[in-house]
Amino acid sequence: MTLHWAHVTASYALVLGGFLALGLAATLRLRAARRRLATLDPRARRATGQASAGAPA
């Protein structure tokens, strides 16, 4: 393998690694956003029978 092809191979590996890192970060952000939305959604609290802080019991 020539030096040129070694650089080409390394470049492809870095690009694929970067895209995998971006995909993983997006997946983790999406999961965190879903958890946050679930805690803030008043409909979810009503369905489980929990009273909100400002509502009378």
Phi and psi restraints in degrees (value plus and minus 20) as a CYANA .aco file:
   2 THR   PHI    -100.1   -60.1
   2 THR   PSI     147.0   187.0
   3 LEU   PHI     -80.9   -40.9
   3 LEU   PSI     -56.3   -16.3
   4 HIS   PHI     -79.6   -39.6
   4 HIS   PSI     -68.8   -28.8
   5 TRP   PHI     -89.5   -49.5
   5 TRP   PSI     -48.0    -8.0
   6 ALA   PHI     -84.5   -44.5
   6 ALA   PSI     -62.2   -22.2
   7 HIS   PHI     -86.8   -46.8
   7 HIS   PSI     -59.6   -19.6
   8 VAL   PHI     -83.0   -43.0
   8 VAL   PSI     -64.4   -24.4
   9 THR   PHI     -83.8   -43.8
   9 THR   PSI     -63.4   -23.4
  10 ALA   PHI     -83.9   -43.9
  10 ALA   PSI     -58.7   -18.7
  11 SER   PHI     -84.1   -44.1
  11 SER   PSI     -65.1   -25.1
  12 TYR   PHI     -81.6   -41.6
  12 TYR   PSI     -61.8   -21.8
  13 ALA   PHI     -83.2   -43.2
  13 ALA   PSI     -62.0   -22.0
  14 LEU   PHI     -85.9   -45.9
  14 LEU   PSI     -59.9   -19.9
  15 VAL   PHI     -86.4   -46.4
  15 VAL   PSI     -66.7   -26.7
  16 LEU   PHI     -83.0   -43.0
  16 LEU   PSI     -60.8   -20.8
  17 GLY   PHI     -82.8   -42.8
  17 GLY   PSI     -59.2   -19.2
  18 GLY   PHI     -84.4   -44.4
  18 GLY   PSI     -63.3   -23.3
  19 PHE   PHI     -86.7   -46.7
  19 PHE   PSI     -57.2   -17.2
  20 LEU   PHI     -84.0   -44.0
  20 LEU   PSI     -61.0   -21.0
  21 ALA   PHI     -84.3   -44.3
  21 ALA   PSI     -61.1   -21.1
  22 LEU   PHI     -84.0   -44.0
  22 LEU   PSI     -62.2   -22.2
  23 GLY   PHI     -84.8   -44.8
  23 GLY   PSI     -61.0   -21.0
  24 LEU   PHI     -85.1   -45.1
  24 LEU   PSI     -63.2   -23.2
  25 ALA   PHI     -83.4   -43.4
  25 ALA   PSI     -60.4   -20.4
  26 ALA   PHI     -85.4   -45.4
  26 ALA   PSI     -60.2   -20.2
  27 THR   PHI     -83.2   -43.2
  27 THR   PSI     -63.9   -23.9
  28 LEU   PHI     -85.9   -45.9
  28 LEU   PSI     -58.9   -18.9
  29 ARG   PHI     -85.6   -45.6
  29 ARG   PSI     -59.4   -19.4
  30 LEU   PHI     -84.3   -44.3
  30 LEU   PSI     -62.8   -22.8
  31 ARG   PHI     -82.9   -42.9
  31 ARG   PSI     -62.8   -22.8
  32 ALA   PHI     -84.4   -44.4
  32 ALA   PSI     -59.5   -19.5
  33 ALA   PHI     -86.3   -46.3
  33 ALA   PSI     -59.2   -19.2
  34 ARG   PHI     -85.0   -45.0
  34 ARG   PSI     -62.5   -22.5
  35 ARG   PHI     -83.4   -43.4
  35 ARG   PSI     -62.5   -22.5
  36 ARG   PHI     -84.2   -44.2
  36 ARG   PSI     -63.1   -23.1
  37 LEU   PHI     -84.1   -44.1
  37 LEU   PSI     -58.5   -18.5
  38 ALA   PHI     -84.0   -44.0
  38 ALA   PSI     -55.7   -15.7
  39 THR   PHI     -95.6   -55.6
  39 THR   PSI     -46.4    -6.4
  40 LEU   PHI    -113.1   -73.1
  40 LEU   PSI     -33.4     6.6
  41 ASP   PHI     -94.6   -54.6
  41 ASP   PSI      96.6   136.6
  42 PRO   PHI     -87.6   -47.6
  42 PRO   PSI     -46.3    -6.3
  43 ARG   PHI     -85.5   -45.5
  43 ARG   PSI     -55.8   -15.8
  44 ALA   PHI     -88.0   -48.0
  44 ALA   PSI     -57.3   -17.3
  45 ARG   PHI     -87.6   -47.6
  45 ARG   PSI     -59.8   -19.8
  46 ARG   PHI     -84.8   -44.8
  46 ARG   PSI     -57.6   -17.6
  47 ALA   PHI     -89.0   -49.0
  47 ALA   PSI     -51.5   -11.5
  48 THR   PHI    -109.9   -69.9
  48 THR   PSI     -24.3    15.7
  49 GLY   PHI      68.4   108.4
  49 GLY   PSI     -12.0    28.0
  50 GLN   PHI    -103.8   -63.8
  50 GLN   PSI     117.4   157.4
  51 ALA   PHI    -107.0   -67.0
  51 ALA   PSI     124.2   164.2
  52 SER   PHI     -95.5   -55.5
  52 SER   PSI     144.9   184.9
  53 ALA   PHI     -84.2   -44.2
  53 ALA   PSI     -54.7   -14.7
  54 GLY   PHI    -113.7   -73.7
  54 GLY   PSI     -31.4     8.6
  55 ALA   PHI    -108.9   -68.9
  55 ALA   PSI     124.7   164.7
  56 PRO   PHI     -89.4   -49.4
  56 PRO   PSI     126.6   166.6
